[in-house]
Amino acid sequence: MSGHSKWATIRHKKGAADAKRGKLFTKLIKEITVAARLGGGDESANASLRAAVLKARAANMPKDNIDRAIKKGTGDLEGSDYQEMTYEGYGTGGVAIMVDSLTDNRNRTAADVRSIFGKHGGNLGETGCVSYLFNRKGILAYDAEKNSEDEIIEAALEAGAADVTSDGGIIEVVCEPDDFEAVLNAMQEAGFEHESAEILKVPEARVALDEDGTRKALRLIEALEDHDDVQEVSSNIEIPDDFEMDE
């Protein structure tokens, strides 16, 4: 079972996706703004911006929001000066956790992230302590009840995807980051509506914990994800198919 898809399914069942759409848009705006500031506002010449815009479109962000975020990055509109920061650490049972953030106050964010780790039984580590366990991959998720797995496999592999997996009601299409845009566009043109489409840090192997340990580790991940400055949380925890989070 993919930890990413299972965790996404759990969050969806809890109603978190819709409730936090506003917070998601805020995080996406930050990502677009920084990409435009670092590489310019031309999507065709800025791969990072192109990927950020694709991610925003996948989340159904309005075009006006995307355009304003780009203009903030290029200086055409006033905006905050965000910095990219990555934190690495461990959760319950030695689960590896990476936290990518965009912040206008490095000291505040570092202190908050350290505090969240501590409150949930984890600890912040040194740079490089867990990053070697992850690789970046494009991940497109589809609802297995709405789509044919065989049809998705055929379309995805034809589009250049590296792998397709299915479990827990989610079909995941996996591709290399450089192929993400082409695969996403091909799947859309083939008529498949994704649940999510992102370039994420994916672990080479996962760590299984008992039920209590799994719940504690996921509480830490959830708390980190809820922080306004945190863009992405990656972990190598294995989530059992029959696992359910408490309300």
C-alpha positions as CSV (number, residue, x, y, z in Angstrom):
1,M,0.0,0.0,0.0
2,S,1.3,3.4,-0.9
3,G,1.6,5.5,2.3
4,H,0.7,8.6,0.3
5,S,-2.5,7.3,-1.2
6,K,-3.7,5.7,2.1
7,W,-3.1,8.9,4.0
8,A,-4.9,10.9,1.4
9,T,-7.8,8.6,1.6
10,I,-7.9,8.9,5.4
11,R,-7.9,12.7,5.2
12,H,-10.6,12.6,2.6
13,K,-12.8,10.5,4.8
14,K,-12.4,12.9,7.6
15,G,-13.5,15.8,5.4
16,A,-10.2,17.5,5.7
17,A,-9.7,18.1,2.0
18,D,-12.7,20.4,1.5
19,A,-12.4,22.0,4.9
20,K,-8.8,23.0,4.2
21,R,-9.1,24.0,0.6
22,G,-8.4,27.7,1.5
23,K,-5.2,26.7,3.3
24,L,-4.2,24.5,0.4
25,F,-4.6,27.5,-2.0
26,T,-2.5,29.6,0.3
27,K,0.3,27.1,0.2
28,L,0.1,26.8,-3.6
29,I,0.2,30.6,-4.0
30,K,3.4,30.6,-2.0
31,E,4.9,27.9,-4.2
32,I,4.0,29.7,-7.4
33,T,5.3,33.1,-6.1
34,V,8.7,31.6,-5.1
35,A,9.0,29.8,-8.4
36,A,8.3,33.0,-10.4
37,R,10.7,35.0,-8.2
38,L,13.5,32.6,-8.8
39,G,13.0,31.7,-12.4
40,G,10.7,34.4,-13.9
41,G,7.1,34.5,-14.8
42,D,7.3,32.7,-18.2
43,E,6.0,29.1,-17.7
44,S,7.6,27.9,-20.9
45,A,11.1,28.9,-19.7
46,N,10.6,28.1,-16.0
47,A,10.1,24.4,-15.2
48,S,9.6,25.0,-11.5
49,L,6.8,27.5,-12.2
50,R,5.2,25.2,-14.7
51,A,5.1,22.4,-12.2
52,A,3.7,24.7,-9.5
53,V,1.0,26.0,-11.8
54,L,0.1,22.4,-12.9
55,K,-0.3,21.5,-9.2
56,A,-2.5,24.5,-8.7
57,R,-4.7,23.6,-11.6
58,A,-4.9,20.1,-10.4
59,A,-6.3,21.5,-7.2
60,N,-8.9,23.6,-9.2
61,M,-7.3,26.9,-8.2
62,P,-8.9,29.8,-10.2
63,K,-6.8,31.2,-13.0
64,D,-6.9,34.7,-11.4
65,N,-5.3,33.4,-8.2
66,I,-2.5,31.8,-10.2
67,D,-1.9,34.9,-12.3
68,R,-1.8,37.1,-9.1
69,A,0.7,34.7,-7.5
70,I,3.0,34.9,-10.6
71,K,2.8,38.7,-10.6
72,K,3.8,38.8,-6.9
73,G,6.8,36.6,-7.7
74,T,7.9,38.8,-10.6
75,G,7.4,42.0,-8.6
76,D,4.4,43.3,-10.6
77,L,2.4,43.1,-7.5
78,E,3.5,43.5,-3.9
79,G,4.1,40.2,-2.0
80,S,6.1,38.6,0.8
81,D,9.7,37.4,0.4
82,Y,9.5,33.7,1.1
83,Q,12.4,31.4,1.6
84,E,12.6,27.6,1.0
85,M,13.5,25.6,4.0
86,T,13.6,21.8,4.5
87,Y,13.7,20.1,7.9
88,E,14.4,16.4,8.5
89,G,13.6,14.3,11.5
90,Y,12.1,11.2,13.1
91,G,8.7,10.2,14.3
92,T,7.5,7.4,16.6
93,G,9.4,4.2,15.9
94,G,12.1,5.9,13.9
95,V,9.9,6.8,11.0
96,A,11.7,9.2,8.7
97,I,10.0,12.6,8.0
98,M,10.9,15.4,5.7
99,V,9.2,18.8,5.9
100,D,9.4,21.3,3.1
101,S,8.4,24.8,3.9
102,L,8.1,28.3,2.5
103,T,8.5,31.0,5.1
104,D,9.0,34.8,5.6
105,N,10.5,34.1,9.1
106,R,13.0,31.3,9.3
107,N,13.5,31.4,13.0
108,R,9.7,31.3,13.7
109,T,9.2,28.3,11.4
110,A,12.2,26.4,12.7
111,A,11.0,26.8,16.3
112,D,7.5,25.8,15.4
113,V,8.5,22.7,13.5
114,R,10.9,21.6,16.3
115,S,8.0,22.1,18.8
116,I,5.6,20.1,16.7
117,F,8.1,17.2,16.5
118,G,8.6,17.3,20.3
119,K,4.9,17.4,21.2
120,H,4.2,14.3,19.1
121,G,7.1,12.1,20.3
122,G,9.5,12.9,17.5
123,N,12.7,14.8,17.1
124,L,14.2,17.1,14.6
125,G,17.4,15.8,13.1
126,E,20.4,17.2,11.2
127,T,20.3,18.1,7.5
128,G,20.8,14.9,5.4
129,C,19.8,12.5,8.2
130,V,16.8,11.0,6.2
131,S,16.8,12.7,2.8
132,Y,18.8,9.9,1.2
133,L,15.8,7.6,1.8
134,F,13.6,9.5,-0.7
135,N,13.4,10.2,-4.4
136,R,11.1,12.7,-6.2
137,K,8.4,11.2,-8.3
138,G,5.3,12.4,-10.1
139,I,2.2,10.9,-8.5
140,L,-1.3,11.0,-10.1
141,A,-4.1,9.5,-8.0
142,Y,-7.4,8.2,-9.4
143,D,-10.6,6.9,-7.7
144,A,-10.8,3.1,-8.4
145,E,-14.6,3.2,-8.2
146,K,-14.8,5.8,-11.0
147,N,-12.1,4.4,-13.3
148,S,-11.0,1.2,-14.9
149,E,-7.6,0.1,-13.7
150,D,-6.8,-1.6,-17.0
151,E,-7.7,1.5,-19.0
152,I,-5.6,3.7,-16.7
153,I,-2.6,1.3,-16.9
154,E,-2.8,1.3,-20.7
155,A,-3.1,5.1,-21.0
156,A,-0.5,5.8,-18.4
157,L,2.2,3.5,-19.8
158,E,1.5,4.8,-23.2
159,A,2.0,8.4,-21.9
160,G,5.4,7.4,-20.4
161,A,4.6,6.6,-16.8
162,A,7.0,4.3,-14.9
163,D,4.5,2.3,-12.9
164,V,0.8,2.0,-11.9
165,T,-0.3,0.7,-8.5
166,S,-3.8,0.0,-7.0
167,D,-4.8,-0.5,-3.5
168,G,-7.3,0.9,-0.9
169,G,-9.6,2.3,-3.6
170,I,-6.9,4.5,-5.1
171,I,-5.0,3.9,-8.4
172,E,-1.7,5.7,-8.5
173,V,0.2,6.5,-11.6
174,V,3.9,7.0,-10.9
175,C,6.3,8.9,-13.3
176,E,9.6,10.7,-13.3
177,P,9.4,14.4,-12.5
178,D,10.6,15.4,-16.0
179,D,7.7,13.3,-17.4
180,F,5.0,14.7,-15.0
181,E,3.6,17.3,-17.3
182,A,3.4,15.1,-20.3
183,V,1.8,12.2,-18.4
184,L,-0.7,14.5,-16.7
185,N,-1.8,16.1,-19.9
186,A,-2.1,12.7,-21.7
187,M,-4.2,11.3,-18.9
188,Q,-6.5,14.4,-19.0
189,E,-6.8,14.2,-22.8
190,A,-7.7,10.5,-22.4
191,G,-10.6,11.6,-20.2
192,F,-9.4,10.5,-16.7
193,E,-10.2,12.9,-13.8
194,H,-7.5,12.7,-11.1
195,E,-8.1,13.1,-7.4
196,S,-4.6,14.7,-7.0
197,A,-1.5,15.3,-9.1
198,E,1.8,16.3,-7.5
199,I,5.5,15.8,-7.6
200,L,6.4,14.3,-4.2
201,K,9.3,12.8,-2.2
202,V,8.7,9.1,-2.3
203,P,10.5,6.7,0.0
204,E,12.6,3.8,-1.4
205,A,11.2,1.5,1.4
206,R,8.6,1.9,4.1
207,V,8.6,1.2,7.9
208,A,5.7,-0.7,9.5
209,L,4.6,0.1,13.1
210,D,2.0,-1.3,15.4
211,E,-1.4,0.4,15.4
212,D,-0.6,2.8,18.3
213,G,2.8,3.8,16.8
214,T,1.1,4.3,13.4
215,R,-1.5,6.6,14.9
216,K,1.1,8.6,16.8
217,A,3.3,9.1,13.7
218,L,0.3,10.2,11.6
219,R,-0.7,12.7,14.3
220,L,2.7,14.2,14.0
221,I,2.4,14.3,10.2
222,E,-1.0,15.8,10.4
223,A,0.2,18.5,12.8
224,L,3.1,19.4,10.5
225,E,0.8,19.6,7.5
226,D,-1.5,21.9,9.3
227,H,1.2,24.5,9.9
228,D,0.8,27.5,7.5
229,D,4.4,27.5,6.4
230,V,4.6,23.8,5.6
231,Q,4.2,22.9,2.0
232,E,4.8,19.2,2.0
233,V,5.5,16.4,4.5
234,S,7.1,13.2,3.3
235,S,7.4,10.0,5.4
236,N,8.3,6.4,5.0
237,I,5.6,5.1,7.2
238,E,3.6,2.0,6.0
239,I,-0.1,2.4,6.6
240,P,-2.1,-0.9,6.8
241,D,-5.1,-1.3,4.5
242,D,-7.5,-1.7,7.4
243,F,-6.1,1.1,9.5
244,E,-8.5,3.8,10.6
245,M,-7.7,7.1,12.3
246,D,-9.7,8.2,15.4
247,E,-12.1,11.1,14.9
